[in-house]
Amino acid sequence: MGNLLYIIAVILVIIWAVSFFGEYATGGIIHILLVIAIIAILLKVIRRAA
């Protein structure tokens, strides 16, 4: 389950970066997805360190 969450988080960050730096107009939802992705990555790092 943890690996799947990490993969989803990485994909969300990539999608955000492409839409942020690309020519796509997405709106506010992509920023919410980015926050969720960062939280998932931080949880993964914290659990690995503990």
mmCIF entry with sequence, helices, sheets and N, C-alpha, C, O atoms, coordinates in Angstrom:
data_MODEL
# 
_entry.id   MODEL 
# 
_entity.id                         1 
_entity.type                       polymer 
_entity.pdbx_number_of_molecules   1 
# 
_entity_poly.entity_id                      1 
_entity_poly.type                           'polypeptide(L)' 
_entity_poly.nstd_linkage                   no 
_entity_poly.nstd_monomer                   no 
_entity_poly.pdbx_seq_one_letter_code       MGNLLYIIAVILVIIWAVSFFGEYATGGIIHILLVIAIIAILLKVIRRAA 
_entity_poly.pdbx_seq_one_letter_code_can   MGNLLYIIAVILVIIWAVSFFGEYATGGIIHILLVIAIIAILLKVIRRAA 
_entity_poly.pdbx_strand_id                 A 
# 
loop_
_entity_poly_seq.entity_id 
_entity_poly_seq.num 
_entity_poly_seq.mon_id 
_entity_poly_seq.hetero 
1 1  MET n 
1 2  GLY n 
1 3  ASN n 
1 4  LEU n 
1 5  LEU n 
1 6  TYR n 
1 7  ILE n 
1 8  ILE n 
1 9  ALA n 
1 10 VAL n 
1 11 ILE n 
1 12 LEU n 
1 13 VAL n 
1 14 ILE n 
1 15 ILE n 
1 16 TRP n 
1 17 ALA n 
1 18 VAL n 
1 19 SER n 
1 20 PHE n 
1 21 PHE n 
1 22 GLY n 
1 23 GLU n 
1 24 TYR n 
1 25 ALA n 
1 26 THR n 
1 27 GLY n 
1 28 GLY n 
1 29 ILE n 
1 30 ILE n 
1 31 HIS n 
1 32 ILE n 
1 33 LEU n 
1 34 LEU n 
1 35 VAL n 
1 36 ILE n 
1 37 ALA n 
1 38 ILE n 
1 39 ILE n 
1 40 ALA n 
1 41 ILE n 
1 42 LEU n 
1 43 LEU n 
1 44 LYS n 
1 45 VAL n 
1 46 ILE n 
1 47 ARG n 
1 48 ARG n 
1 49 ALA n 
1 50 ALA n 
# 
_struct_asym.id          A 
_struct_asym.entity_id   1 
# 
loop_
_struct_conf.conf_type_id 
_struct_conf.id 
_struct_conf.pdbx_PDB_helix_id 
_struct_conf.beg_label_comp_id 
_struct_conf.beg_label_asym_id 
_struct_conf.beg_label_seq_id 
_struct_conf.pdbx_beg_PDB_ins_code 
_struct_conf.end_label_comp_id 
_struct_conf.end_label_asym_id 
_struct_conf.end_label_seq_id 
_struct_conf.pdbx_end_PDB_ins_code 
_struct_conf.beg_auth_comp_id 
_struct_conf.beg_auth_asym_id 
_struct_conf.beg_auth_seq_id 
_struct_conf.end_auth_comp_id 
_struct_conf.end_auth_asym_id 
_struct_conf.end_auth_seq_id 
_struct_conf.pdbx_PDB_helix_class 
_struct_conf.details 
_struct_conf.pdbx_PDB_helix_length 
HELX_P HELX_P1 AA1 GLY A 2  ? PHE A 21 ? GLY A 2  PHE A 21 1 ? 20 
HELX_P HELX_P2 AA2 ILE A 29 ? ALA A 49 ? ILE A 29 ALA A 49 1 ? 21 
# 
_struct_conf_type.id          HELX_P 
_struct_conf_type.criteria    ? 
_struct_conf_type.reference   ? 
# 
loop_
_atom_site.group_PDB 
_atom_site.id 
_atom_site.type_symbol 
_atom_site.label_atom_id 
_atom_site.label_alt_id 
_atom_site.label_comp_id 
_atom_site.label_asym_id 
_atom_site.label_entity_id 
_atom_site.label_seq_id 
_atom_site.pdbx_PDB_ins_code 
_atom_site.Cartn_x 
_atom_site.Cartn_y 
_atom_site.Cartn_z 
_atom_site.occupancy 
_atom_site.B_iso_or_equiv 
_atom_site.pdbx_formal_charge 
_atom_site.auth_seq_id 
_atom_site.auth_comp_id 
_atom_site.auth_asym_id 
_atom_site.auth_atom_id 
_atom_site.pdbx_PDB_model_num 
ATOM 1   N N  . MET A 1 1  ? 0.823  -1.196 0.000   1.00 0.00 ? 1  MET A N  1 
ATOM 2   C CA . MET A 1 1  ? 0.000  0.000  0.000   1.00 0.00 ? 1  MET A CA 1 
ATOM 3   C C  . MET A 1 1  ? 0.866  1.259  0.000   1.00 0.00 ? 1  MET A C  1 
ATOM 4   O O  . MET A 1 1  ? 0.543  2.241  -0.669  1.00 0.00 ? 1  MET A O  1 
ATOM 5   N N  . GLY A 1 2  ? 1.957  1.225  0.747   1.00 0.00 ? 2  GLY A N  1 
ATOM 6   C CA . GLY A 1 2  ? 2.832  2.378  0.828   1.00 0.00 ? 2  GLY A CA 1 
ATOM 7   C C  . GLY A 1 2  ? 3.506  2.686  -0.489  1.00 0.00 ? 2  GLY A C  1 
ATOM 8   O O  . GLY A 1 2  ? 3.658  3.852  -0.855  1.00 0.00 ? 2  GLY A O  1 
ATOM 9   N N  . ASN A 1 3  ? 3.919  1.634  -1.215  1.00 0.00 ? 3  ASN A N  1 
ATOM 10  C CA . ASN A 1 3  ? 4.562  1.851  -2.513  1.00 0.00 ? 3  ASN A CA 1 
ATOM 11  C C  . ASN A 1 3  ? 3.590  2.448  -3.516  1.00 0.00 ? 3  ASN A C  1 
ATOM 12  O O  . ASN A 1 3  ? 3.966  3.311  -4.309  1.00 0.00 ? 3  ASN A O  1 
ATOM 13  N N  . LEU A 1 4  ? 2.361  2.000  -3.487  1.00 0.00 ? 4  LEU A N  1 
ATOM 14  C CA . LEU A 1 4  ? 1.346  2.531  -4.397  1.00 0.00 ? 4  LEU A CA 1 
ATOM 15  C C  . LEU A 1 4  ? 1.091  4.010  -4.113  1.00 0.00 ? 4  LEU A C  1 
ATOM 16  O O  . LEU A 1 4  ? 0.957  4.811  -5.038  1.00 0.00 ? 4  LEU A O  1 
ATOM 17  N N  . LEU A 1 5  ? 1.027  4.362  -2.842  1.00 0.00 ? 5  LEU A N  1 
ATOM 18  C CA . LEU A 1 5  ? 0.823  5.756  -2.468  1.00 0.00 ? 5  LEU A CA 1 
ATOM 19  C C  . LEU A 1 5  ? 1.990  6.617  -2.926  1.00 0.00 ? 5  LEU A C  1 
ATOM 20  O O  . LEU A 1 5  ? 1.796  7.741  -3.390  1.00 0.00 ? 5  LEU A O  1 
ATOM 21  N N  . TYR A 1 6  ? 3.185  6.095  -2.798  1.00 0.00 ? 6  TYR A N  1 
ATOM 22  C CA . TYR A 1 6  ? 4.376  6.827  -3.231  1.00 0.00 ? 6  TYR A CA 1 
ATOM 23  C C  . TYR A 1 6  ? 4.376  7.029  -4.744  1.00 0.00 ? 6  TYR A C  1 
ATOM 24  O O  . TYR A 1 6  ? 4.713  8.110  -5.225  1.00 0.00 ? 6  TYR A O  1 
ATOM 25  N N  . ILE A 1 7  ? 4.001  5.999  -5.492  1.00 0.00 ? 7  ILE A N  1 
ATOM 26  C CA . ILE A 1 7  ? 3.951  6.092  -6.952  1.00 0.00 ? 7  ILE A CA 1 
ATOM 27  C C  . ILE A 1 7  ? 2.902  7.116  -7.380  1.00 0.00 ? 7  ILE A C  1 
ATOM 28  O O  . ILE A 1 7  ? 3.146  7.912  -8.286  1.00 0.00 ? 7  ILE A O  1 
ATOM 29  N N  . ILE A 1 8  ? 1.744  7.099  -6.739  1.00 0.00 ? 8  ILE A N  1 
ATOM 30  C CA . ILE A 1 8  ? 0.697  8.063  -7.060  1.00 0.00 ? 8  ILE A CA 1 
ATOM 31  C C  . ILE A 1 8  ? 1.172  9.478  -6.761  1.00 0.00 ? 8  ILE A C  1 
ATOM 32  O O  . ILE A 1 8  ? 0.903  10.399 -7.532  1.00 0.00 ? 8  ILE A O  1 
ATOM 33  N N  . ALA A 1 9  ? 1.873  9.655  -5.654  1.00 0.00 ? 9  ALA A N  1 
ATOM 34  C CA . ALA A 1 9  ? 2.381  10.977 -5.294  1.00 0.00 ? 9  ALA A CA 1 
ATOM 35  C C  . ALA A 1 9  ? 3.376  11.480 -6.329  1.00 0.00 ? 9  ALA A C  1 
ATOM 36  O O  . ALA A 1 9  ? 3.329  12.649 -6.711  1.00 0.00 ? 9  ALA A O  1 
ATOM 37  N N  . VAL A 1 10 ? 4.265  10.627 -6.781  1.00 0.00 ? 10 VAL A N  1 
ATOM 38  C CA . VAL A 1 10 ? 5.245  11.025 -7.789  1.00 0.00 ? 10 VAL A CA 1 
ATOM 39  C C  . VAL A 1 10 ? 4.549  11.392 -9.100  1.00 0.00 ? 10 VAL A C  1 
ATOM 40  O O  . VAL A 1 10 ? 4.917  12.374 -9.745  1.00 0.00 ? 10 VAL A O  1 
ATOM 41  N N  . ILE A 1 11 ? 3.563  10.619 -9.487  1.00 0.00 ? 11 ILE A N  1 
ATOM 42  C CA . ILE A 1 11 ? 2.814  10.914 -10.712 1.00 0.00 ? 11 ILE A CA 1 
ATOM 43  C C  . ILE A 1 11 ? 2.102  12.257 -10.602 1.00 0.00 ? 11 ILE A C  1 
ATOM 44  O O  . ILE A 1 11 ? 2.082  13.029 -11.561 1.00 0.00 ? 11 ILE A O  1 
ATOM 45  N N  . LEU A 1 12 ? 1.516  12.542 -9.432  1.00 0.00 ? 12 LEU A N  1 
ATOM 46  C CA . LEU A 1 12 ? 0.832  13.821 -9.238  1.00 0.00 ? 12 LEU A CA 1 
ATOM 47  C C  . LEU A 1 12 ? 1.803  14.991 -9.319  1.00 0.00 ? 12 LEU A C  1 
ATOM 48  O O  . LEU A 1 12 ? 1.466  16.038 -9.872  1.00 0.00 ? 12 LEU A O  1 
ATOM 49  N N  . VAL A 1 13 ? 2.994  14.827 -8.777  1.00 0.00 ? 13 VAL A N  1 
ATOM 50  C CA . VAL A 1 13 ? 3.990  15.897 -8.858  1.00 0.00 ? 13 VAL A CA 1 
ATOM 51  C C  . VAL A 1 13 ? 4.402  16.121 -10.308 1.00 0.00 ? 13 VAL A C  1 
ATOM 52  O O  . VAL A 1 13 ? 4.556  17.265 -10.736 1.00 0.00 ? 13 VAL A O  1 
ATOM 53  N N  . ILE A 1 14 ? 4.581  15.057 -11.057 1.00 0.00 ? 14 ILE A N  1 
ATOM 54  C CA . ILE A 1 14 ? 4.950  15.183 -12.468 1.00 0.00 ? 14 ILE A CA 1 
ATOM 55  C C  . ILE A 1 14 ? 3.841  15.879 -13.256 1.00 0.00 ? 14 ILE A C  1 
ATOM 56  O O  . ILE A 1 14 ? 4.116  16.760 -14.070 1.00 0.00 ? 14 ILE A O  1 
ATOM 57  N N  . ILE A 1 15 ? 2.604  15.487 -13.017 1.00 0.00 ? 15 ILE A N  1 
ATOM 58  C CA . ILE A 1 15 ? 1.477  16.126 -13.709 1.00 0.00 ? 15 ILE A CA 1 
ATOM 59  C C  . ILE A 1 15 ? 1.404  17.608 -13.358 1.00 0.00 ? 15 ILE A C  1 
ATOM 60  O O  . ILE A 1 15 ? 1.154  18.447 -14.223 1.00 0.00 ? 15 ILE A O  1 
ATOM 61  N N  . TRP A 1 16 ? 1.625  17.924 -12.074 1.00 0.00 ? 16 TRP A N  1 
ATOM 62  C CA . TRP A 1 16 ? 1.605  19.329 -11.670 1.00 0.00 ? 16 TRP A CA 1 
ATOM 63  C C  . TRP A 1 16 ? 2.704  20.113 -12.371 1.00 0.00 ? 16 TRP A C  1 
ATOM 64  O O  . TRP A 1 16 ? 2.464  21.216 -12.862 1.00 0.00 ? 16 TRP A O  1 
ATOM 65  N N  . ALA A 1 17 ? 3.904  19.551 -12.421 1.00 0.00 ? 17 ALA A N  1 
ATOM 66  C CA . ALA A 1 17 ? 5.023  20.255 -13.045 1.00 0.00 ? 17 ALA A CA 1 
ATOM 67  C C  . ALA A 1 17 ? 4.754  20.494 -14.528 1.00 0.00 ? 17 ALA A C  1 
ATOM 68  O O  . ALA A 1 17 ? 5.040  21.573 -15.048 1.00 0.00 ? 17 ALA A O  1 
ATOM 69  N N  . VAL A 1 18 ? 4.205  19.489 -15.206 1.00 0.00 ? 18 VAL A N  1 
ATOM 70  C CA . VAL A 1 18 ? 3.912  19.642 -16.633 1.00 0.00 ? 18 VAL A CA 1 
ATOM 71  C C  . VAL A 1 18 ? 2.839  20.704 -16.842 1.00 0.00 ? 18 VAL A C  1 
ATOM 72  O O  . VAL A 1 18 ? 2.953  21.534 -17.744 1.00 0.00 ? 18 VAL A O  1 
ATOM 73  N N  . SER A 1 19 ? 1.810  20.681 -16.023 1.00 0.00 ? 19 SER A N  1 
ATOM 74  C CA . SER A 1 19 ? 0.735  21.660 -16.210 1.00 0.00 ? 19 SER A CA 1 
ATOM 75  C C  . SER A 1 19 ? 1.160  23.056 -15.756 1.00 0.00 ? 19 SER A C  1 
ATOM 76  O O  . SER A 1 19 ? 0.669  24.050 -16.291 1.00 0.00 ? 19 SER A O  1 
ATOM 77  N N  . PHE A 1 20 ? 2.067  23.147 -14.776 1.00 0.00 ? 20 PHE A N  1 
ATOM 78  C CA . PHE A 1 20 ? 2.515  24.444 -14.284 1.00 0.00 ? 20 PHE A CA 1 
ATOM 79  C C  . PHE A 1 20 ? 3.452  25.109 -15.280 1.00 0.00 ? 20 PHE A C  1 
ATOM 80  O O  . PHE A 1 20 ? 3.338  26.307 -15.541 1.00 0.00 ? 20 PHE A O  1 
ATOM 81  N N  . PHE A 1 21 ? 4.373  24.340 -15.832 1.00 0.00 ? 21 PHE A N  1 
ATOM 82  C CA . PHE A 1 21 ? 5.355  24.902 -16.738 1.00 0.00 ? 21 PHE A CA 1 
ATOM 83  C C  . PHE A 1 21 ? 4.921  24.803 -18.200 1.00 0.00 ? 21 PHE A C  1 
ATOM 84  O O  . PHE A 1 21 ? 5.514  25.440 -19.071 1.00 0.00 ? 21 PHE A O  1 
ATOM 85  N N  . GLY A 1 22 ? 3.908  24.021 -18.464 1.00 0.00 ? 22 GLY A N  1 
ATOM 86  C CA . GLY A 1 22 ? 3.424  23.869 -19.832 1.00 0.00 ? 22 GLY A CA 1 
ATOM 87  C C  . GLY A 1 22 ? 2.390  24.927 -20.172 1.00 0.00 ? 22 GLY A C  1 
ATOM 88  O O  . GLY A 1 22 ? 2.283  25.951 -19.497 1.00 0.00 ? 22 GLY A O  1 
ATOM 89  N N  . GLU A 1 23 ? 1.654  24.674 -21.194 1.00 0.00 ? 23 GLU A N  1 
ATOM 90  C CA . GLU A 1 23 ? 0.660  25.635 -21.671 1.00 0.00 ? 23 GLU A CA 1 
ATOM 91  C C  . GLU A 1 23 ? -0.754 25.234 -21.274 1.00 0.00 ? 23 GLU A C  1 
ATOM 92  O O  . GLU A 1 23 ? -1.729 25.725 -21.843 1.00 0.00 ? 23 GLU A O  1 
ATOM 93  N N  . TYR A 1 24 ? -0.860 24.344 -20.299 1.00 0.00 ? 24 TYR A N  1 
ATOM 94  C CA . TYR A 1 24 ? -2.179 23.870 -19.907 1.00 0.00 ? 24 TYR A CA 1 
ATOM 95  C C  . TYR A 1 24 ? -2.727 24.732 -18.781 1.00 0.00 ? 24 TYR A C  1 
ATOM 96  O O  . TYR A 1 24 ? -2.011 25.069 -17.839 1.00 0.00 ? 24 TYR A O  1 
ATOM 97  N N  . ALA A 1 25 ? -3.993 25.083 -18.885 1.00 0.00 ? 25 ALA A N  1 
ATOM 98  C CA . ALA A 1 25 ? -4.657 25.837 -17.827 1.00 0.00 ? 25 ALA A CA 1 
ATOM 99  C C  . ALA A 1 25 ? -5.516 24.865 -17.034 1.00 0.00 ? 25 ALA A C  1 
ATOM 100 O O  . ALA A 1 25 ? -6.509 24.356 -17.553 1.00 0.00 ? 25 ALA A O  1 
ATOM 101 N N  . THR A 1 26 ? -5.152 24.599 -15.789 1.00 0.00 ? 26 THR A N  1 
ATOM 102 C CA . THR A 1 26 ? -5.855 23.577 -15.030 1.00 0.00 ? 26 THR A CA 1 
ATOM 103 C C  . THR A 1 26 ? -6.769 24.144 -13.963 1.00 0.00 ? 26 THR A C  1 
ATOM 104 O O  . THR A 1 26 ? -7.864 23.615 -13.770 1.00 0.00 ? 26 THR A O  1 
ATOM 105 N N  . GLY A 1 27 ? -6.385 25.172 -13.276 1.00 0.00 ? 27 GLY A N  1 
ATOM 106 C CA . GLY A 1 27 ? -7.210 25.675 -12.200 1.00 0.00 ? 27 GLY A CA 1 
ATOM 107 C C  . GLY A 1 27 ? -6.649 25.262 -10.853 1.00 0.00 ? 27 GLY A C  1 
ATOM 108 O O  . GLY A 1 27 ? -5.506 24.818 -10.754 1.00 0.00 ? 27 GLY A O  1 
ATOM 109 N N  . GLY A 1 28 ? -7.453 25.409 -9.827  1.00 0.00 ? 28 GLY A N  1 
ATOM 110 C CA . GLY A 1 28 ? -6.987 25.186 -8.464  1.00 0.00 ? 28 GLY A CA 1 
ATOM 111 C C  . GLY A 1 28 ? -6.842 23.736 -8.060  1.00 0.00 ? 28 GLY A C  1 
ATOM 112 O O  . GLY A 1 28 ? -6.126 23.440 -7.104  1.00 0.00 ? 28 GLY A O  1 
ATOM 113 N N  . ILE A 1 29 ? -7.501 22.816 -8.760  1.00 0.00 ? 29 ILE A N  1 
ATOM 114 C CA . ILE A 1 29 ? -7.488 21.409 -8.348  1.00 0.00 ? 29 ILE A CA 1 
ATOM 115 C C  . ILE A 1 29 ? -6.088 20.815 -8.415  1.00 0.00 ? 29 ILE A C  1 
ATOM 116 O O  . ILE A 1 29 ? -5.749 19.950 -7.607  1.00 0.00 ? 29 ILE A O  1 
ATOM 117 N N  . ILE A 1 30 ? -5.283 21.255 -9.346  1.00 0.00 ? 30 ILE A N  1 
ATOM 118 C CA . ILE A 1 30 ? -3.943 20.687 -9.482  1.00 0.00 ? 30 ILE A CA 1 
ATOM 119 C C  . ILE A 1 30 ? -3.085 21.051 -8.284  1.00 0.00 ? 30 ILE A C  1 
ATOM 120 O O  . ILE A 1 30 ? -2.198 20.282 -7.911  1.00 0.00 ? 30 ILE A O  1 
ATOM 121 N N  . HIS A 1 31 ? -3.322 22.196 -7.675  1.00 0.00 ? 31 HIS A N  1 
ATOM 122 C CA . HIS A 1 31 ? -2.555 22.585 -6.494  1.00 0.00 ? 31 HIS A CA 1 
ATOM 123 C C  . HIS A 1 31 ? -2.967 21.750 -5.281  1.00 0.00 ? 31 HIS A C  1 
ATOM 124 O O  . HIS A 1 31 ? -2.132 21.422 -4.438  1.00 0.00 ? 31 HIS A O  1 
ATOM 125 N N  . ILE A 1 32 ? -4.229 21.414 -5.197  1.00 0.00 ? 32 ILE A N  1 
ATOM 126 C CA . ILE A 1 32 ? -4.693 20.520 -4.132  1.00 0.00 ? 32 ILE A CA 1 
ATOM 127 C C  . ILE A 1 32 ? -4.053 19.147 -4.300  1.00 0.00 ? 32 ILE A C  1 
ATOM 128 O O  . ILE A 1 32 ? -3.630 18.537 -3.318  1.00 0.00 ? 32 ILE A O  1 
ATOM 129 N N  . LEU A 1 33 ? -3.979 18.663 -5.519  1.00 0.00 ? 33 LEU A N  1 
ATOM 130 C CA . LEU A 1 33 ? -3.341 17.377 -5.782  1.00 0.00 ? 33 LEU A CA 1 
ATOM 131 C C  . LEU A 1 33 ? -1.858 17.427 -5.430  1.00 0.00 ? 33 LEU A C  1 
ATOM 132 O O  . LEU A 1 33 ? -1.303 16.446 -4.936  1.00 0.00 ? 33 LEU A O  1 
ATOM 133 N N  . LEU A 1 34 ? -1.224 18.551 -5.680  1.00 0.00 ? 34 LEU A N  1 
ATOM 134 C CA . LEU A 1 34 ? 0.183  18.701 -5.336  1.00 0.00 ? 34 LEU A CA 1 
ATOM 135 C C  . LEU A 1 34 ? 0.388  18.623 -3.828  1.00 0.00 ? 34 LEU A C  1 
ATOM 136 O O  . LEU A 1 34 ? 1.327  17.975 -3.365  1.00 0.00 ? 34 LEU A O  1 
ATOM 137 N N  . VAL A 1 35 ? -0.462 19.263 -3.073  1.00 0.00 ? 35 VAL A N  1 
ATOM 138 C CA . VAL A 1 35 ? -0.355 19.211 -1.617  1.00 0.00 ? 35 VAL A CA 1 
ATOM 139 C C  . VAL A 1 35 ? -0.534 17.779 -1.122  1.00 0.00 ? 35 VAL A C  1 
ATOM 140 O O  . VAL A 1 35 ? 0.199  17.340 -0.237  1.00 0.00 ? 35 VAL A O  1 
ATOM 141 N N  . ILE A 1 36 ? -1.484 17.056 -1.672  1.00 0.00 ? 36 ILE A N  1 
ATOM 142 C CA . ILE A 1 36 ? -1.693 15.663 -1.299  1.00 0.00 ? 36 ILE A CA 1 
ATOM 143 C C  . ILE A 1 36 ? -0.458 14.831 -1.640  1.00 0.00 ? 36 ILE A C  1 
ATOM 144 O O  . ILE A 1 36 ? -0.051 13.970 -0.859  1.00 0.00 ? 36 ILE A O  1 
ATOM 145 N N  . ALA A 1 37 ? 0.126  15.084 -2.787  1.00 0.00 ? 37 ALA A N  1 
ATOM 146 C CA . ALA A 1 37 ? 1.318  14.343 -3.199  1.00 0.00 ? 37 ALA A CA 1 
ATOM 147 C C  . ALA A 1 37 ? 2.486  14.624 -2.269  1.00 0.00 ? 37 ALA A C  1 
ATOM 148 O O  . ALA A 1 37 ? 3.212  13.700 -1.902  1.00 0.00 ? 37 ALA A O  1 
ATOM 149 N N  . ILE A 1 38 ? 2.682  15.869 -1.882  1.00 0.00 ? 38 ILE A N  1 
ATOM 150 C CA . ILE A 1 38 ? 3.782  16.211 -0.980  1.00 0.00 ? 38 ILE A CA 1 
ATOM 151 C C  . ILE A 1 38 ? 3.568  15.574 0.385   1.00 0.00 ? 38 ILE A C  1 
ATOM 152 O O  . ILE A 1 38 ? 4.522  15.081 0.988   1.00 0.00 ? 38 ILE A O  1 
ATOM 153 N N  . ILE A 1 39 ? 2.353  15.574 0.879   1.00 0.00 ? 39 ILE A N  1 
ATOM 154 C CA . ILE A 1 39 ? 2.062  14.929 2.159   1.00 0.00 ? 39 ILE A CA 1 
ATOM 155 C C  . ILE A 1 39 ? 2.360  13.435 2.081   1.00 0.00 ? 39 ILE A C  1 
ATOM 156 O O  . ILE A 1 39 ? 2.921  12.867 3.018   1.00 0.00 ? 39 ILE A O  1 
ATOM 157 N N  . ALA A 1 40 ? 1.990  12.795 0.973   1.00 0.00 ? 40 ALA A N  1 
ATOM 158 C CA . ALA A 1 40 ? 2.250  11.369 0.823   1.00 0.00 ? 40 ALA A CA 1 
ATOM 159 C C  . ALA A 1 40 ? 3.744  11.078 0.795   1.00 0.00 ? 40 ALA A C  1 
ATOM 160 O O  . ALA A 1 40 ? 4.199  10.103 1.393   1.00 0.00 ? 40 ALA A O  1 
ATOM 161 N N  . ILE A 1 41 ? 4.501  11.908 0.111   1.00 0.00 ? 41 ILE A N  1 
ATOM 162 C CA . ILE A 1 41 ? 5.955  11.714 0.054   1.00 0.00 ? 41 ILE A CA 1 
ATOM 163 C C  . ILE A 1 41 ? 6.572  11.924 1.433   1.00 0.00 ? 41 ILE A C  1 
ATOM 164 O O  . ILE A 1 41 ? 7.434  11.150 1.849   1.00 0.00 ? 41 ILE A O  1 
ATOM 165 N N  . LEU A 1 42 ? 6.139  12.960 2.142   1.00 0.00 ? 42 LEU A N  1 
ATOM 166 C CA . LEU A 1 42 ? 6.667  13.210 3.484   1.00 0.00 ? 42 LEU A CA 1 
ATOM 167 C C  . LEU A 1 42 ? 6.337  12.070 4.437   1.00 0.00 ? 42 LEU A C  1 
ATOM 168 O O  . LEU A 1 42 ? 7.180  11.680 5.244   1.00 0.00 ? 42 LEU A O  1 
ATOM 169 N N  . LEU A 1 43 ? 5.133  11.535 4.357   1.00 0.00 ? 43 LEU A N  1 
ATOM 170 C CA . LEU A 1 43 ? 4.778  10.390 5.202   1.00 0.00 ? 43 LEU A CA 1 
ATOM 171 C C  . LEU A 1 43 ? 5.663  9.191  4.905   1.00 0.00 ? 43 LEU A C  1 
ATOM 172 O O  . LEU A 1 43 ? 6.078  8.481  5.820   1.00 0.00 ? 43 LEU A O  1 
ATOM 173 N N  . LYS A 1 44 ? 5.950  8.967  3.646   1.00 0.00 ? 44 LYS A N  1 
ATOM 174 C CA . LYS A 1 44 ? 6.810  7.850  3.256   1.00 0.00 ? 44 LYS A CA 1 
ATOM 175 C C  . LYS A 1 44 ? 8.220  8.036  3.825   1.00 0.00 ? 44 LYS A C  1 
ATOM 176 O O  . LYS A 1 44 ? 8.808  7.091  4.350   1.00 0.00 ? 44 LYS A O  1 
ATOM 177 N N  . VAL A 1 45 ? 8.754  9.242  3.723   1.00 0.00 ? 45 VAL A N  1 
ATOM 178 C CA . VAL A 1 45 ? 10.100 9.519  4.228   1.00 0.00 ? 45 VAL A CA 1 
ATOM 179 C C  . VAL A 1 45 ? 10.136 9.395  5.754   1.00 0.00 ? 45 VAL A C  1 
ATOM 180 O O  . VAL A 1 45 ? 11.084 8.837  6.306   1.00 0.00 ? 45 VAL A O  1 
ATOM 181 N N  . ILE A 1 46 ? 9.122  9.905  6.429   1.00 0.00 ? 46 ILE A N  1 
ATOM 182 C CA . ILE A 1 46 ? 9.082  9.849  7.894   1.00 0.00 ? 46 ILE A CA 1 
ATOM 183 C C  . ILE A 1 46 ? 8.964  8.413  8.365   1.00 0.00 ? 46 ILE A C  1 
ATOM 184 O O  . ILE A 1 46 ? 9.640  8.027  9.319   1.00 0.00 ? 46 ILE A O  1 
ATOM 185 N N  . ARG A 1 47 ? 8.138  7.619  7.732   1.00 0.00 ? 47 ARG A N  1 
ATOM 186 C CA . ARG A 1 47 ? 7.975  6.219  8.141   1.00 0.00 ? 47 ARG A CA 1 
ATOM 187 C C  . ARG A 1 47 ? 9.230  5.405  7.881   1.00 0.00 ? 47 ARG A C  1 
ATOM 188 O O  . ARG A 1 47 ? 9.538  4.479  8.631   1.00 0.00 ? 47 ARG A O  1 
ATOM 189 N N  . ARG A 1 48 ? 9.956  5.742  6.822   1.00 0.00 ? 48 ARG A N  1 
ATOM 190 C CA . ARG A 1 48 ? 11.189 5.024  6.522   1.00 0.00 ? 48 ARG A CA 1 
ATOM 191 C C  . ARG A 1 48 ? 12.276 5.379  7.547   1.00 0.00 ? 48 ARG A C  1 
ATOM 192 O O  . ARG A 1 48 ? 13.087 4.530  7.917   1.00 0.00 ? 48 ARG A O  1 
ATOM 193 N N  . ALA A 1 49 ? 12.284 6.628  7.996   1.00 0.00 ? 49 ALA A N  1 
ATOM 194 C CA . ALA A 1 49 ? 13.308 7.085  8.943   1.00 0.00 ? 49 ALA A CA 1 
ATOM 195 C C  . ALA A 1 49 ? 13.036 6.568  10.354  1.00 0.00 ? 49 ALA A C  1 
ATOM 196 O O  . ALA A 1 49 ? 13.972 6.378  11.130  1.00 0.00 ? 49 ALA A O  1 
ATOM 197 N N  . ALA A 1 50 ? 11.780 6.340  10.693  1.00 0.00 ? 50 ALA A N  1 
ATOM 198 C CA . ALA A 1 50 ? 11.442 5.940  12.060  1.00 0.00 ? 50 ALA A CA 1 
ATOM 199 C C  . ALA A 1 50 ? 11.678 4.466  12.297  1.00 0.00 ? 50 ALA A C  1 
ATOM 200 O O  . ALA A 1 50 ? 11.441 3.972  13.399  1.00 0.00 ? 50 ALA A O  1 
# 
